[in-house]
Every structure is written in C-alpha cells, then in structure tokens.
Amino acid sequence: MSKKPSKTATRPSLPASEQEPVKIVTKPPIELPADDTGLRIASALEAIAAHLSASAPTADVAQSFTNADAFVWHLDGRLTEVARVSRVELTLLKGIDRMRDILIENTERFADGLPANNALLWGARGMGKSSLVKAAHASINADRKPFVRLKLIEIHREDIESLPELMELLRASVFRFIVFCDDLSFDGNDASYKSLKAVLEGGIEGRPDNVILYATSNRRHLLARDMIENERSTAINPGEAVEEKVSLSDRFGLWLGFHRCSQDEYLAMVKGYCSHFGIEMAEDELEHEALEWSTTRGSRSGRVAWQFTQELAGRLGVRLSGT
C-alpha cells in the first residue's frame, strides 16, 4: 500500500552563506534617576532588608546563650537577653521555707543532669511564687562555672502557643533551661492550653531533656471555676470534658501551694527587709505601722510587706540597693 504524501510543505534550507544572521536584542540596563531619588530607593530597600533580618531568629543562638543567664522569648521567634533580672534574694523570702527547699532541690537535680519535675507554684497572690523561681535560679548559678550555668527563659502567657517552637530551638543547645511562665491561667474558649499540654508530656517529642518548665498561677487547675462548671453543664459527657482541661495541671510533677501568711510571718517579712536594707525603727513602732499598712491593703503577704518597706524607706530617706 502506497504511503500518502504529507500535506505539510517543507521549506528548502538555504546555504549558510545566504542565511540571515541571528540578531540578539539586549535591553538597556535600568538606570536610577539622576537626582537623589535612586539613593532614597536604595536606602529604603536596605532598611527593609535590615528590618527583616532583625526580626528573624538569631542564627548564632549558642553565642547568645553564653552572653547572659536570662532571656525573654517573643512570639516572632526572638530571644532577647536580660542583663539584670528583677529578683529578691532567697534569704529574704519568709514563710515559704518548705516550698523553697523543695524547689531548690528539684532545680539543683535538674542542673546536675538528674531527673527532675516540672513545677506549678499556685496559691495566694503576693506570696513570692515568681520571686522564688527567680531566686532559685540565681542561687543554683551562684557557684557554677559559666558553661554549666542554668538559663532562665520567660515566656509570656499570651505566647504559650509558640512554646513548641521554643522547645525546638532549645533542644539542640548544650545548656540547660528553665522555661518560666508567670501568672499562667486560661479562660473562656482559650485552647492554647493544648500547646502547653503537649509539650509537658503528651506530644511525640515531648519536653527536651535539657528543659524544665516552671509556672506560677493563682489557680490550682489553671482554669477559672466558672469555666470548669460550664464544661460540666454543656458537654455531652461532662466528666470527660472537665477531665481534659483539669488534666493540664496534672502534667506538672510538683504542686507547690502558697497560702496566706499569718500575722507573725508578715511581720517577720517586714523585719527581714528592714534589717537587710538598714532601715532603723523601734520594734514596737515598726510592728504598729506594718500592721496598719496591711489593714489598709486588706491583706497580708510578702508583696504587701515589700510595699510597706518601700514606703518606709522612702519616708526615712533610705536607698534600697538593687531596686
């Protein structure tokens, strides 16, 4: 069977000498305006690049950890150094001896690479929960060489959802870290507690071996009572709904309860501050004024004792070093 000729016409090729040369068209380079507009554009681009670079996580995180012992974690992935931590000396914390000893022992074991528990410090306001965490960190580091010092990293309550990112950053470090969240609690439909729950124990990776979490809260279960009651009243299975939320606090191996102090403990706090800072006043007069101050405040606590001490020092012209 004969093959049908193709309908596509073929163009005979020309000899190389008769072919037209290929023309290469090039675009002229973009020139900036002759005035200073171009400089302004270049300057603006450099500023944008610098801003983006500054907002990104620092590449040499390890070097940053050697520069300081305390940091603040930001939602955009930055760790900023804290040159001077606002803290109270451990010896000035009165009326919390048992909680102090337990937390110090737990922190020391962790610093030595031994098993230790996450800690939840809960209870009455102003009784030294956050002060104890910061004082314990300073106490453990007092006699340690730079390369084995604990690092304290504060994460704000509103940034809890970024906790897994922080864990990933710290996991590869040779240092050991206390990640600290002050005044931790959850309200309403806030679901960010699930990020904390996963990091504490429930996630596949879990908590890195070189990280421990300390949190303070006025609530033992980190949730408002009306939030728990609402779960009971609206859930299909009330028991399971409440259990999911309450189980968050169970992920902390240590529960340290801080209760309102007695009058004697409150006065011991005031006298301890006055002795430490060299504030001189007759004992009976000091006690009378301290009790009157606590009555006007409607409570007795370490915070109230410190506020009275500041008032008294200011009135007597005594400077409080370290404040």
Phi and psi in degrees as GROMACS dihedral restraints (atoms count N, CA, C in turn):
[ dihedral_restraints ]
;  ai    aj    ak    al  type     phi  dphi    fc
    3     4     5     6     1   -75.3    20    10
    4     5     6     7     1   143.6    20    10
    6     7     8     9     1   -82.0    20    10
    7     8     9    10     1   130.9    20    10
    9    10    11    12     1   -70.5    20    10
   10    11    12    13     1   139.1    20    10
   12    13    14    15     1   -69.4    20    10
   13    14    15    16     1   146.5    20    10
   15    16    17    18     1   -70.9    20    10
   16    17    18    19     1   143.6    20    10
   18    19    20    21     1   -82.1    20    10
   19    20    21    22     1   -12.5    20    10
   21    22    23    24     1   -80.4    20    10
   22    23    24    25     1   123.1    20    10
   24    25    26    27     1   -77.4    20    10
   25    26    27    28     1   137.7    20    10
   27    28    29    30     1  -103.6    20    10
   28    29    30    31     1   137.8    20    10
   30    31    32    33     1   -94.2    20    10
   31    32    33    34     1   124.1    20    10
   33    34    35    36     1   -63.6    20    10
   34    35    36    37     1   137.0    20    10
   36    37    38    39     1   -74.7    20    10
   37    38    39    40     1   143.4    20    10
   39    40    41    42     1   -91.0    20    10
   40    41    42    43     1   154.0    20    10
   42    43    44    45     1   -60.7    20    10
   43    44    45    46     1   150.0    20    10
   45    46    47    48     1   -54.8    20    10
   46    47    48    49     1   -33.8    20    10
   48    49    50    51     1   -68.5    20    10
   49    50    51    52     1   -22.3    20    10
   51    52    53    54     1   -99.6    20    10
   52    53    54    55     1    -7.5    20    10
   54    55    56    57     1   -74.0    20    10
   55    56    57    58     1   145.3    20    10
   57    58    59    60     1   -76.1    20    10
   58    59    60    61     1   139.2    20    10
   60    61    62    63     1   -66.4    20    10
   61    62    63    64     1   145.0    20    10
   63    64    65    66     1   -74.7    20    10
   64    65    66    67     1   128.7    20    10
   66    67    68    69     1   -94.6    20    10
   67    68    69    70     1   126.3    20    10
   69    70    71    72     1   -98.7    20    10
   70    71    72    73     1   117.5    20    10
   72    73    74    75     1   -97.4    20    10
   73    74    75    76     1   123.7    20    10
   75    76    77    78     1  -114.4    20    10
   76    77    78    79     1   141.3    20    10
   78    79    80    81     1   -85.7    20    10
   79    80    81    82     1   139.6    20    10
   81    82    83    84     1   -65.6    20    10
   82    83    84    85     1   146.1    20    10
   84    85    86    87     1   -61.7    20    10
   85    86    87    88     1   148.4    20    10
   87    88    89    90     1   -74.3    20    10
   88    89    90    91     1   124.5    20    10
   90    91    92    93     1  -106.4    20    10
   91    92    93    94     1   135.9    20    10
   93    94    95    96     1   -75.1    20    10
   94    95    96    97     1   154.2    20    10
   96    97    98    99     1   -55.5    20    10
   97    98    99   100     1   152.7    20    10
   99   100   101   102     1   -66.2    20    10
  100   101   102   103     1   -28.0    20    10
  102   103   104   105     1   -80.5    20    10
  103   104   105   106     1  -165.3    20    10
  105   106   107   108     1   -83.6    20    10
  106   107   108   109     1     9.4    20    10
  108   109   110   111     1   -60.5    20    10
  109   110   111   112     1   -42.3    20    10
  111   112   113   114     1   -62.3    20    10
  112   113   114   115     1   -38.9    20    10
  114   115   116   117     1   -65.2    20    10
  115   116   117   118     1   -37.1    20    10
  117   118   119   120     1   -67.1    20    10
  118   119   120   121     1   -39.6    20    10
  120   121   122   123     1   -63.5    20    10
  121   122   123   124     1   -46.4    20    10
  123   124   125   126     1   -61.8    20    10
  124   125   126   127     1   -40.6    20    10
  126   127   128   129     1   -64.2    20    10
  127   128   129   130     1   -40.0    20    10
  129   130   131   132     1   -65.0    20    10
  130   131   132   133     1   -41.1    20    10
  132   133   134   135     1   -64.3    20    10
  133   134   135   136     1   -40.7    20    10
  135   136   137   138     1   -64.3    20    10
  136   137   138   139     1   -38.3    20    10
  138   139   140   141     1   -65.1    20    10
  139   140   141   142     1   -41.0    20    10
  141   142   143   144     1   -63.5    20    10
  142   143   144   145     1   -44.2    20    10
  144   145   146   147     1   -62.5    20    10
  145   146   147   148     1   -40.5    20    10
  147   148   149   150     1   -66.0    20    10
  148   149   150   151     1   -39.0    20    10
  150   151   152   153     1   -64.2    20    10
  151   152   153   154     1   -44.5    20    10
  153   154   155   156     1   -64.1    20    10
  154   155   156   157     1   -37.8    20    10
  156   157   158   159     1   -66.9    20    10
  157   158   159   160     1   -38.7    20    10
  159   160   161   162     1   -70.7    20    10
  160   161   162   163     1   -31.1    20    10
  162   163   164   165     1   -81.1    20    10
  163   164   165   166     1   -12.0    20    10
  165   166   167   168     1   -83.2    20    10
  166   167   168   169     1   156.6    20    10
  168   169   170   171     1   -59.1    20    10
  169   170   171   172     1   142.4    20    10
  171   172   173   174     1   -65.0    20    10
  172   173   174   175     1   133.3    20    10
  174   175   176   177     1   -67.7    20    10
  175   176   177   178     1   -42.9    20    10
  177   178   179   180     1   -95.3    20    10
  178   179   180   181     1    71.8    20    10
  180   181   182   183     1   -66.7    20    10
  181   182   183   184     1   -37.5    20    10
  183   184   185   186     1   -57.4    20    10
  184   185   186   187     1   -41.2    20    10
  186   187   188   189     1   -64.9    20    10
  187   188   189   190     1   -37.2    20    10
  189   190   191   192     1   -63.4    20    10
  190   191   192   193     1   -38.2    20    10
  192   193   194   195     1   -66.6    20    10
  193   194   195   196     1   -26.1    20    10
  195   196   197   198     1   -79.5    20    10
  196   197   198   199     1   -13.6    20    10
  198   199   200   201     1   -85.6    20    10
  199   200   201   202     1   -23.1    20    10
  201   202   203   204     1  -152.0    20    10
  202   203   204   205     1   166.0    20    10
  204   205   206   207     1  -105.5    20    10
  205   206   207   208     1    -7.1    20    10
  207   208   209   210     1  -138.2    20    10
  208   209   210   211     1   143.6    20    10
  210   211   212   213     1  -144.4    20    10
  211   212   213   214     1   161.2    20    10
  213   214   215   216     1  -119.8    20    10
  214   215   216   217     1   129.9    20    10
  216   217   218   219     1   -89.6    20    10
  217   218   219   220     1   134.3    20    10
  219   220   221   222     1  -112.6    20    10
  220   221   222   223     1   154.3    20    10
  222   223   224   225     1   -61.2    20    10
  223   224   225   226     1   -27.9    20    10
  225   226   227   228     1   -83.4    20    10
  226   227   228   229     1     8.4    20    10
  228   229   230   231     1    93.1    20    10
  229   230   231   232     1    12.6    20    10
  231   232   233   234     1   -97.5    20    10
  232   233   234   235     1   145.6    20    10
  234   235   236   237     1  -113.6    20    10
  235   236   237   238     1   117.6    20    10
  237   238   239   240     1  -104.3    20    10
  238   239   240   241     1   137.5    20    10
  240   241   242   243     1   -73.1    20    10
  241   242   243   244     1   145.6    20    10
  243   244   245   246     1  -113.4    20    10
  244   245   246   247     1   107.2    20    10
  246   247   248   249     1   -68.6    20    10
  247   248   249   250     1   -35.6    20    10
  249   250   251   252     1  -138.4    20    10
  250   251   252   253     1   113.5    20    10
  252   253   254   255     1   -81.8    20    10
  253   254   255   256     1   133.4    20    10
  255   256   257   258     1   -76.4    20    10
  256   257   258   259     1   105.2    20    10
  258   259   260   261     1  -143.3    20    10
  259   260   261   262     1   161.3    20    10
  261   262   263   264     1  -108.7    20    10
  262   263   264   265     1   140.2    20    10
  264   265   266   267     1   -62.8    20    10
  265   266   267   268     1   145.3    20    10
  267   268   269   270     1   -58.2    20    10
  268   269   270   271     1   -36.5    20    10
  270   271   272   273     1   -68.8    20    10
  271   272   273   274     1   -16.9    20    10
  273   274   275   276     1   -88.6    20    10
  274   275   276   277     1    -6.2    20    10
  276   277   278   279     1   -87.1    20    10
  277   278   279   280     1   108.2    20    10
  279   280   281   282     1  -105.9    20    10
  280   281   282   283     1   153.1    20    10
  282   283   284   285     1    77.6    20    10
  283   284   285   286     1     7.5    20    10
  285   286   287   288     1  -131.7    20    10
  286   287   288   289     1    36.1    20    10
  288   289   290   291     1   -58.7    20    10
  289   290   291   292     1   -44.7    20    10
  291   292   293   294     1   -65.1    20    10
  292   293   294   295     1   -47.3    20    10
  294   295   296   297     1   -63.3    20    10
  295   296   297   298     1   -37.4    20    10
  297   298   299   300     1   -61.0    20    10
  298   299   300   301     1   -48.0    20    10
  300   301   302   303     1   -64.7    20    10
  301   302   303   304     1   -40.4    20    10
  303   304   305   306     1   -65.7    20    10
  304   305   306   307     1   -45.1    20    10
  306   307   308   309     1   -68.7    20    10
  307   308   309   310     1   -39.4    20    10
  309   310   311   312     1   -62.0    20    10
  310   311   312   313     1   -45.1    20    10
  312   313   314   315     1   -63.2    20    10
  313   314   315   316     1   -42.9    20    10
  315   316   317   318     1   -63.3    20    10
  316   317   318   319     1   -42.8    20    10
  318   319   320   321     1   -67.7    20    10
  319   320   321   322     1   -37.9    20    10
  321   322   323   324     1   -67.2    20    10
  322   323   324   325     1   -39.8    20    10
  324   325   326   327     1   -62.1    20    10
  325   326   327   328     1   -43.5    20    10
  327   328   329   330     1   -62.3    20    10
  328   329   330   331     1   -43.1    20    10
  330   331   332   333     1   -62.7    20    10
  331   332   333   334     1   -29.8    20    10
  333   334   335   336     1   -86.7    20    10
  334   335   336   337     1     3.7    20    10
  336   337   338   339     1    83.5    20    10
  337   338   339   340     1    14.2    20    10
  339   340   341   342     1   -96.0    20    10
  340   341   342   343     1   162.2    20    10
  342   343   344   345     1   -59.0    20    10
  343   344   345   346     1   139.1    20    10
  345   346   347   348     1  -150.2    20    10
  346   347   348   349     1   162.1    20    10
  348   349   350   351     1  -105.4    20    10
  349   350   351   352     1   149.0    20    10
  351   352   353   354     1   -62.9    20    10
  352   353   354   355     1   147.9    20    10
  354   355   356   357     1  -127.3    20    10
  355   356   357   358     1   135.5    20    10
  357   358   359   360     1  -113.6    20    10
  358   359   360   361     1   115.7    20    10
  360   361   362   363     1   -99.8    20    10
  361   362   363   364     1   111.4    20    10
  363   364   365   366     1  -127.9    20    10
  364   365   366   367     1   159.5    20    10
  366   367   368   369     1   135.7    20    10
  367   368   369   370     1  -154.8    20    10
  369   370   371   372     1   -60.6    20    10
  370   371   372   373     1   146.6    20    10
  372   373   374   375     1   -66.9    20    10
  373   374   375   376     1   144.5    20    10
  375   376   377   378     1    74.0    20    10
  376   377   378   379     1    14.5    20    10
  378   379   380   381     1   -98.4    20    10
  379   380   381   382     1    14.5    20    10
  381   382   383   384     1    92.1    20    10
  382   383   384   385     1    23.9    20    10
  384   385   386   387     1   -64.6    20    10
  385   386   387   388     1   -56.7    20    10
  387   388   389   390     1   -69.2    20    10
  388   389   390   391     1   -32.9    20    10
  390   391   392   393     1   -62.9    20    10
  391   392   393   394     1   -36.9    20    10
  393   394   395   396     1   -66.8    20    10
  394   395   396   397     1   -41.2    20    10
  396   397   398   399     1   -60.3    20    10
  397   398   399   400     1   -48.3    20    10
  399   400   401   402     1   -68.3    20    10
  400   401   402   403     1   -36.2    20    10
  402   403   404   405     1   -70.1    20    10
  403   404   405   406     1   -36.9    20    10
  405   406   407   408     1   -64.3    20    10
  406   407   408   409     1   -41.7    20    10
  408   409   410   411     1   -59.7    20    10
  409   410   411   412     1   -45.9    20    10
  411   412   413   414     1   -67.2    20    10
  412   413   414   415     1   -38.5    20    10
  414   415   416   417     1   -65.1    20    10
  415   416   417   418     1   -42.6    20    10
  417   418   419   420     1   -66.4    20    10
  418   419   420   421     1   -35.8    20    10
  420   421   422   423     1   -80.7    20    10
  421   422   423   424     1   -10.3    20    10
  423   424   425   426     1   -55.9    20    10
  424   425   426   427     1   -42.6    20    10
  426   427   428   429     1  -111.7    20    10
  427   428   429   430     1    19.4    20    10
  429   430   431   432     1  -101.4    20    10
  430   431   432   433     1   146.1    20    10
  432   433   434   435     1   -71.8    20    10
  433   434   435   436     1   156.0    20    10
  435   436   437   438     1   -52.9    20    10
  436   437   438   439     1   -39.1    20    10
  438   439   440   441     1   -78.8    20    10
  439   440   441   442     1    -6.0    20    10
  441   442   443   444     1  -121.0    20    10
  442   443   444   445     1    16.5    20    10
  444   445   446   447     1   -78.9    20    10
  445   446   447   448     1   142.8    20    10
  447   448   449   450     1   -72.3    20    10
  448   449   450   451     1   145.4    20    10
  450   451   452   453     1  -107.9    20    10
  451   452   453   454     1   133.9    20    10
  453   454   455   456     1  -105.5    20    10
  454   455   456   457     1   122.3    20    10
  456   457   458   459     1  -121.6    20    10
  457   458   459   460     1   120.0    20    10
  459   460   461   462     1   -92.7    20    10
  460   461   462   463     1   131.3    20    10
  462   463   464   465     1  -118.3    20    10
  463   464   465   466     1   131.5    20    10
  465   466   467   468     1   -75.6    20    10
  466   467   468   469     1   151.7    20    10
  468   469   470   471     1   -53.5    20    10
  469   470   471   472     1   -41.9    20    10
  471   472   473   474     1   -73.4    20    10
  472   473   474   475     1    -9.2    20    10
  474   475   476   477     1  -104.9    20    10
  475   476   477   478     1    13.1    20    10
  477   478   479   480     1   -58.4    20    10
  478   479   480   481     1   -31.8    20    10
  480   481   482   483     1   -63.9    20    10
  481   482   483   484     1   -21.5    20    10
  483   484   485   486     1   -90.1    20    10
  484   485   486   487     1     7.0    20    10
  486   487   488   489     1   -58.1    20    10
  487   488   489   490     1   -41.3    20    10
  489   490   491   492     1   -58.6    20    10
  490   491   492   493     1   -36.0    20    10
  492   493   494   495     1   -65.4    20    10
  493   494   495   496     1   -40.6    20    10
  495   496   497   498     1   -64.5    20    10
  496   497   498   499     1   -41.7    20    10
  498   499   500   501     1   -60.3    20    10
  499   500   501   502     1   -40.4    20    10
  501   502   503   504     1   -64.5    20    10
  502   503   504   505     1   -35.6    20    10
  504   505   506   507     1   -69.4    20    10
  505   506   507   508     1   -39.9    20    10
  507   508   509   510     1   -80.9    20    10
  508   509   510   511     1   -23.4    20    10
  510   511   512   513     1   -56.6    20    10
  511   512   513   514     1   -36.8    20    10
  513   514   515   516     1   -86.9    20    10
  514   515   516   517     1    -2.2    20    10
  516   517   518   519     1   -82.7    20    10
  517   518   519   520     1   154.2    20    10
  519   520   521   522     1   -85.1    20    10
  520   521   522   523     1   -12.0    20    10
  522   523   524   525     1   -84.7    20    10
  523   524   525   526     1   166.7    20    10
  525   526   527   528     1  -112.1    20    10
  526   527   528   529     1   142.5    20    10
  528   529   530   531     1  -129.1    20    10
  529   530   531   532     1   139.6    20    10
  531   532   533   534     1  -102.0    20    10
  532   533   534   535     1   115.3    20    10
  534   535   536   537     1   -93.5    20    10
  535   536   537   538     1   120.1    20    10
  537   538   539   540     1  -118.7    20    10
  538   539   540   541     1   128.1    20    10
  540   541   542   543     1  -122.7    20    10
  541   542   543   544     1   117.9    20    10
  543   544   545   546     1   -92.0    20    10
  544   545   546   547     1   141.0    20    10
  546   547   548   549     1    57.0    20    10
  547   548   549   550     1    52.7    20    10
  549   550   551   552     1   -83.5    20    10
  550   551   552   553     1   127.3    20    10
  552   553   554   555     1  -164.0    20    10
  553   554   555   556     1   164.4    20    10
  555   556   557   558     1  -134.1    20    10
  556   557   558   559     1   140.8    20    10
  558   559   560   561     1  -131.2    20    10
  559   560   561   562     1   159.2    20    10
  561   562   563   564     1    54.6    20    10
  562   563   564   565     1  -131.7    20    10
  564   565   566   567     1   -95.1    20    10
  565   566   567   568     1    19.7    20    10
  567   568   569   570     1   -62.9    20    10
  568   569   570   571     1   117.1    20    10
  570   571   572   573     1  -104.4    20    10
  571   572   573   574     1     6.8    20    10
  573   574   575   576     1   -68.0    20    10
  574   575   576   577     1   -15.0    20    10
  576   577   578   579     1   -62.2    20    10
  577   578   579   580     1   -21.1    20    10
  579   580   581   582     1   -67.7    20    10
  580   581   582   583     1   -32.0    20    10
  582   583   584   585     1   -64.6    20    10
  583   584   585   586     1   -43.0    20    10
  585   586   587   588     1   -66.2    20    10
  586   587   588   589     1   -41.3    20    10
  588   589   590   591     1   -60.5    20    10
  589   590   591   592     1   -42.6    20    10
  591   592   593   594     1   -67.0    20    10
  592   593   594   595     1   -39.9    20    10
  594   595   596   597     1   -68.9    20    10
  595   596   597   598     1   -38.8    20    10
  597   598   599   600     1   -61.3    20    10
  598   599   600   601     1   -50.3    20    10
  600   601   602   603     1  -150.0    20    10
  601   602   603   604     1   -28.2    20    10
  603   604   605   606     1   -84.5    20    10
  604   605   606   607     1   -18.8    20    10
  606   607   608   609     1   -75.8    20    10
  607   608   609   610     1   168.4    20    10
  609   610   611   612     1   -63.3    20    10
  610   611   612   613     1   -46.4    20    10
  612   613   614   615     1   -81.1    20    10
  613   614   615   616     1   -33.1    20    10
  615   616   617   618     1    68.6    20    10
  616   617   618   619     1  -163.5    20    10
  618   619   620   621     1   -81.3    20    10
  619   620   621   622     1   132.2    20    10
  621   622   623   624     1   -59.3    20    10
  622   623   624   625     1   150.7    20    10
  624   625   626   627     1   -64.7    20    10
  625   626   627   628     1   -23.3    20    10
  627   628   629   630     1   -97.8    20    10
  628   629   630   631     1    18.1    20    10
  630   631   632   633     1  -131.7    20    10
  631   632   633   634     1   138.2    20    10
  633   634   635   636     1  -132.0    20    10
  634   635   636   637     1   147.8    20    10
  636   637   638   639     1  -112.4    20    10
  637   638   639   640     1   128.8    20    10
  639   640   641   642     1  -119.0    20    10
  640   641   642   643     1   132.4    20    10
  642   643   644   645     1  -135.5    20    10
  643   644   645   646     1   148.8    20    10
  645   646   647   648     1  -116.7    20    10
  646   647   648   649     1   148.8    20    10
  648   649   650   651     1  -160.5    20    10
  649   650   651   652     1   150.9    20    10
  651   652   653   654     1   -80.8    20    10
  652   653   654   655     1    -9.9    20    10
  654   655   656   657     1  -114.4    20    10
  655   656   657   658     1   134.0    20    10
  657   658   659   660     1   -66.1    20    10
  658   659   660   661     1   -37.6    20    10
  660   661   662   663     1  -102.7    20    10
  661   662   663   664     1     9.3    20    10
  663   664   665   666     1    67.0    20    10
  664   665   666   667     1     0.5    20    10
  666   667   668   669     1  -122.5    20    10
  667   668   669   670     1   146.3    20    10
  669   670   671   672     1   -66.2    20    10
  670   671   672   673     1   145.7    20    10
  672   673   674   675     1   -59.6    20    10
  673   674   675   676     1   -40.0    20    10
  675   676   677   678     1   -67.3    20    10
  676   677   678   679     1   -26.7    20    10
  678   679   680   681     1   -67.8    20    10
  679   680   681   682     1   -41.6    20    10
  681   682   683   684     1   -66.8    20    10
  682   683   684   685     1   -43.3    20    10
  684   685   686   687     1   -64.9    20    10
  685   686   687   688     1   -36.2    20    10
  687   688   689   690     1   -64.1    20    10
  688   689   690   691     1   -37.8    20    10
  690   691   692   693     1   -62.7    20    10
  691   692   693   694     1   -40.2    20    10
  693   694   695   696     1   -64.5    20    10
  694   695   696   697     1   -37.0    20    10
  696   697   698   699     1   -84.4    20    10
  697   698   699   700     1   -22.8    20    10
  699   700   701   702     1  -110.6    20    10
  700   701   702   703     1   -19.2    20    10
  702   703   704   705     1   -77.1    20    10
  703   704   705   706     1   152.0    20    10
  705   706   707   708     1   -65.5    20    10
  706   707   708   709     1   -42.3    20    10
  708   709   710   711     1  -119.9    20    10
  709   710   711   712     1    91.1    20    10
  711   712   713   714     1   -56.2    20    10
  712   713   714   715     1   -40.9    20    10
  714   715   716   717     1   -60.4    20    10
  715   716   717   718     1   -44.6    20    10
  717   718   719   720     1   -69.5    20    10
  718   719   720   721     1   -38.2    20    10
  720   721   722   723     1   -64.3    20    10
  721   722   723   724     1   -43.9    20    10
  723   724   725   726     1   -68.5    20    10
  724   725   726   727     1   -40.5    20    10
  726   727   728   729     1   -59.5    20    10
  727   728   729   730     1   -38.1    20    10
  729   730   731   732     1   -61.9    20    10
  730   731   732   733     1   -40.0    20    10
  732   733   734   735     1   -81.1    20    10
  733   734   735   736     1   -42.4    20    10
  735   736   737   738     1   -68.2    20    10
  736   737   738   739     1   -28.0    20    10
  738   739   740   741     1   -65.5    20    10
  739   740   741   742     1   -13.9    20    10
  741   742   743   744     1   -59.6    20    10
  742   743   744   745     1   -46.8    20    10
  744   745   746   747     1   -67.4    20    10
  745   746   747   748     1   -24.1    20    10
  747   748   749   750     1   -67.4    20    10
  748   749   750   751     1   -18.7    20    10
  750   751   752   753     1   -73.5    20    10
  751   752   753   754     1   -13.1    20    10
  753   754   755   756     1   -89.0    20    10
  754   755   756   757     1   121.1    20    10
  756   757   758   759     1   -69.2    20    10
  757   758   759   760     1   -28.4    20    10
  759   760   761   762     1  -112.0    20    10
  760   761   762   763     1   126.5    20    10
  762   763   764   765     1  -112.7    20    10
  763   764   765   766     1   114.3    20    10
  765   766   767   768     1  -112.5    20    10
  766   767   768   769     1   112.2    20    10
  768   769   770   771     1   -90.6    20    10
  769   770   771   772     1   132.1    20    10
  771   772   773   774     1  -114.7    20    10
  772   773   774   775     1   120.1    20    10
  774   775   776   777     1  -114.0    20    10
  775   776   777   778     1   164.3    20    10
  777   778   779   780     1   -59.5    20    10
  778   779   780   781     1   141.6    20    10
  780   781   782   783     1   -85.8    20    10
  781   782   783   784     1   158.2    20    10
  783   784   785   786     1   -79.7    20    10
  784   785   786   787     1   172.6    20    10
  786   787   788   789     1   -63.2    20    10
  787   788   789   790     1   -41.7    20    10
  789   790   791   792     1   -63.8    20    10
  790   791   792   793     1   -40.5    20    10
  792   793   794   795     1   -65.6    20    10
  793   794   795   796     1   -40.0    20    10
  795   796   797   798     1   -62.2    20    10
  796   797   798   799     1   -45.9    20    10
  798   799   800   801     1   -65.3    20    10
  799   800   801   802     1   -34.4    20    10
  801   802   803   804     1   -64.6    20    10
  802   803   804   805     1   -36.4    20    10
  804   805   806   807     1   -63.9    20    10
  805   806   807   808     1   -45.9    20    10
  807   808   809   810     1   -62.1    20    10
  808   809   810   811     1   -46.2    20    10
  810   811   812   813     1   -65.0    20    10
  811   812   813   814     1   -36.3    20    10
  813   814   815   816     1   -63.7    20    10
  814   815   816   817     1   -43.9    20    10
  816   817   818   819     1   -63.4    20    10
  817   818   819   820     1   -45.6    20    10
  819   820   821   822     1   -63.9    20    10
  820   821   822   823     1   -40.4    20    10
  822   823   824   825     1   -65.3    20    10
  823   824   825   826     1   -41.9    20    10
  825   826   827   828     1   -65.1    20    10
  826   827   828   829     1   -39.9    20    10
  828   829   830   831     1   -98.4    20    10
  829   830   831   832     1     6.3    20    10
  831   832   833   834     1    71.6    20    10
  832   833   834   835     1    35.8    20    10
  834   835   836   837     1   -92.7    20    10
  835   836   837   838     1   118.0    20    10
  837   838   839   840     1  -105.7    20    10
  838   839   840   841     1   129.4    20    10
  840   841   842   843     1  -161.2    20    10
  841   842   843   844     1   147.2    20    10
  843   844   845   846     1   -56.7    20    10
  844   845   846   847     1   139.5    20    10
  846   847   848   849     1   -60.6    20    10
  847   848   849   850     1   -44.0    20    10
  849   850   851   852     1   -65.7    20    10
  850   851   852   853     1   -37.6    20    10
  852   853   854   855     1   -68.7    20    10
  853   854   855   856     1   -39.2    20    10
  855   856   857   858     1   -62.2    20    10
  856   857   858   859     1   -45.0    20    10
  858   859   860   861     1   -64.2    20    10
  859   860   861   862     1   -42.5    20    10
  861   862   863   864     1   -61.0    20    10
  862   863   864   865     1   -47.1    20    10
  864   865   866   867     1   -68.0    20    10
  865   866   867   868     1   -38.3    20    10
  867   868   869   870     1   -64.2    20    10
  868   869   870   871     1   -41.9    20    10
  870   871   872   873     1   -69.6    20    10
  871   872   873   874     1   -37.5    20    10
  873   874   875   876     1   -64.1    20    10
  874   875   876   877     1   -39.7    20    10
  876   877   878   879     1   -62.1    20    10
  877   878   879   880     1   -44.8    20    10
  879   880   881   882     1   -66.5    20    10
  880   881   882   883     1   -31.8    20    10
  882   883   884   885     1   -67.4    20    10
  883   884   885   886     1   -41.8    20    10
  885   886   887   888     1   -67.9    20    10
  886   887   888   889     1   -28.2    20    10
  888   889   890   891     1   -82.8    20    10
  889   890   891   892     1   -17.7    20    10
  891   892   893   894     1    78.3    20    10
  892   893   894   895     1    14.3    20    10
  894   895   896   897     1  -163.8    20    10
  895   896   897   898     1   162.8    20    10
  897   898   899   900     1  -122.5    20    10
  898   899   900   901     1   125.9    20    10
  900   901   902   903     1  -161.7    20    10
  901   902   903   904     1   172.6    20    10
  903   904   905   906     1   -63.2    20    10
  904   905   906   907     1   -35.8    20    10
  906   907   908   909     1   -65.9    20    10
  907   908   909   910     1   -42.6    20    10
  909   910   911   912     1   -64.8    20    10
  910   911   912   913     1   -39.1    20    10
  912   913   914   915     1   -62.3    20    10
  913   914   915   916     1   -40.0    20    10
  915   916   917   918     1   -70.0    20    10
  916   917   918   919     1   -38.5    20    10
  918   919   920   921     1   -65.4    20    10
  919   920   921   922     1   -38.5    20    10
  921   922   923   924     1   -65.6    20    10
  922   923   924   925     1   -40.3    20    10
  924   925   926   927     1   -61.4    20    10
  925   926   927   928     1   -41.8    20    10
  927   928   929   930     1   -63.7    20    10
  928   929   930   931     1   -41.1    20    10
  930   931   932   933     1   -62.3    20    10
  931   932   933   934     1   -45.2    20    10
  933   934   935   936     1   -66.9    20    10
  934   935   936   937     1   -42.8    20    10
  936   937   938   939     1   -63.9    20    10
  937   938   939   940     1   -41.4    20    10
  939   940   941   942     1   -64.0    20    10
  940   941   942   943     1   -39.5    20    10
  942   943   944   945     1   -68.2    20    10
  943   944   945   946     1   -35.1    20    10
  945   946   947   948     1   -92.0    20    10
  946   947   948   949     1    -1.4    20    10
  948   949   950   951     1    75.7    20    10
  949   950   951   952     1    29.2    20    10
  951   952   953   954     1   -99.9    20    10
  952   953   954   955     1   128.5    20    10
  954   955   956   957     1   -85.4    20    10
  955   956   957   958     1   135.7    20    10
  957   958   959   960     1   -96.5    20    10
  958   959   960   961     1   102.0    20    10
  960   961   962   963     1   -65.7    20    10
  961   962   963   964     1   139.9    20    10
  963   964   965   966     1    87.4    20    10
  964   965   966   967     1     6.2    20    10
